[in-house]
Amino acid sequence: MQLPAGRRSFAHLYNVALPTTNPPDSDVRLLRAYLDAVTLSEALQTRIWHAAELTLVQVRVLRRLAKQPRSIGSLGADLMLAPPSMTRLIDRLEERGLIERRRDDEDRRKVLAKITDEGRRLVSAIPFLEGTPIRTAVDRMTVAERERISAALREFNAAVMKADEESLLVETEA
């Protein structure tokens, strides 16, 4: 059953997910839902920038390094960033005195990034999700809803990472 043209137009103009029984539209619905979710992060990114003049990706790096020093390669893989992008990101954080780089004692080929005291202080002071509509929505959900959505997002992320890895393999084989 197809939706009337007017309803399809409404959904397209306002990016509203409408129920459909047309399975080929499932890819469009998933992509729209993804873009809607990405849009939710814009206010968060603005809040972080005003609080600390950091991007969301920079905060993610600092939060990972707050747990333990990491190799730049493993950080890049976690964040799905190409090595040149990761190097520029690390350069910016190092220039601000938020991280420092050093060679791994056991494997001198590896470069480790470590958060500095200033980086730790700054990242712990950022009002990350507290008091945001995102946090409020999560708090209002049941455990089952949170688990279902978490599983779906992990599955989607894994599918994207697999597709990215496959495209890199094709590029290197060419």
N, C-alpha and C positions, 0 to 999 in steps of 0.2 A: 504494500500500500504506500503510495507516494503522498507526501504532504502537498497541500495546495500551494501554488506558486507564491502567494502572498505570505504564507508562513515561512517558506524557505527564505524569502527576501528579508523578513523580519529577523530571523536567526542570523543571517549573513550580516546585516547592518549593525546589529547590537551584540553580536557574538554570544548569543544565548543558546545553550544546549537544549534542543527540542527532542523529545522522544521520536524514534523512527524505527520502522521495522525493516529498513533497507540496509542489509549488512554491508554493502560497499561503502556506505557513509561512515562506518565505524572509524576509518582512518582519519577522516576529517574531524569527527567528534573528538578523537584523542588529541589531535594536533591543536584544536581550539582549546581544549581543556588545559593542555600544556602551556599554551600562550597566555591563557587567563591566569594560571598559577605563576608564571614568570612575572606578569604584570603586578601581582601582589607584592613582589619583592622591591618594586620601585620606591615605595615609601620607606621601606626598611633601609635601602641603600642611601636615600637622602638623609635619613636620621643618623646613620653611621658617619656619613661624610661631615655633617654638621658637628657631631660630637668629637670626631677624632681625625678628620681629613684622611680617612682610609676608605678604600673600596671594599665591597663585600668579599671579594676574593682575597684581598690582603688580610682582612680579619680572619678568614678561614685558615690562611697560612699561619697566622700568629696563634690562633687557638690550637692548631695541631702541634705547633712547636712548644706551646706552653706545657704540653704533656711530656714531651721528650724531644731532643734534637733528632733531626731526620735528614736523610740525604735529599738533595735537591731533586734528583731523579724520581724518588718515591713520592715526594710531595707533588711533583708535576703529574705523575700517573694518577694519584688520588684525585686531583682536581681536574684531570683530563685536559692539561695544558701542554702544548708542545714545548720542547726544551728552550727555544729562543724566547718564548713568552714567559716561561718560568724564570729564566735568567734575568729578564728585565724587571720582573716582579720582585725578585730577591734583591736586585741592585737598588731599587727604590726603597725597600724596607731597610736595607743596610745603610743607605745614605742618610736616612732619618734616625739611625742609631737604634732601631727596634730589633734588629737581628744582627748576628755576626756569622761569618763563614769561617770554616776551618777544614783542613784535610782530616779524613778519618785515620786514626792511629793504626788501625789494622789493615786498611786498604787505602793507600795513599792516592789511588785514582778517584776515590769518592770524595765529594765535597759535602760536608754536613752544614746545615743551618741550625743555629741555636738562638732562641729568643733571649734578648737582653733584659735586665731589670726594668729599663724604661719601657720596653715592648710589653712586658708582663703587666706593668702598672697600667699602661694605656688600654690594653685589651680587656683587662678586668674592670675598667671603669666605663666601658661602652654599654649603654642601655640597649642591649642587643634585641631581644624580643619582648622584654618585660613591658607591660602596659600597651602592647600593640593589639590591634584587632585579630592578628594571626594567633597570638598567644591566647586571647580570650576565646576564640573559636575552638582551639585545641582543648582548652580547659572545659568547655561545655560538651565536648564529645564523649561518648561512652568509650570504654576500653576497647570494645569490639570494633567500633568505628575507627579508632586510631590505628588499631592493628591491621584492619582491612586496607586502609589508605596507605599505611607504611609499606605493607607488602606489595601493593600495586606500584608505588613509586620506586621501590627497590627493584622490582621486576622491569619496569620501564628503563631505569638507569642502567641495569645490566644489559638490556637489549641495545641501548644506544652505545654503550661501551663496546659491546661485541661488534656492532656494525662499524664503529670507528676503528677497532683493531683490524677488522677484515679489510677496510679501505686502505689502511696503512700497509698491510701485507701486499695488496694489489699494487700499490704505488712502488714498493721496494722491489717487487718482481718485474716491474716494467722496465 
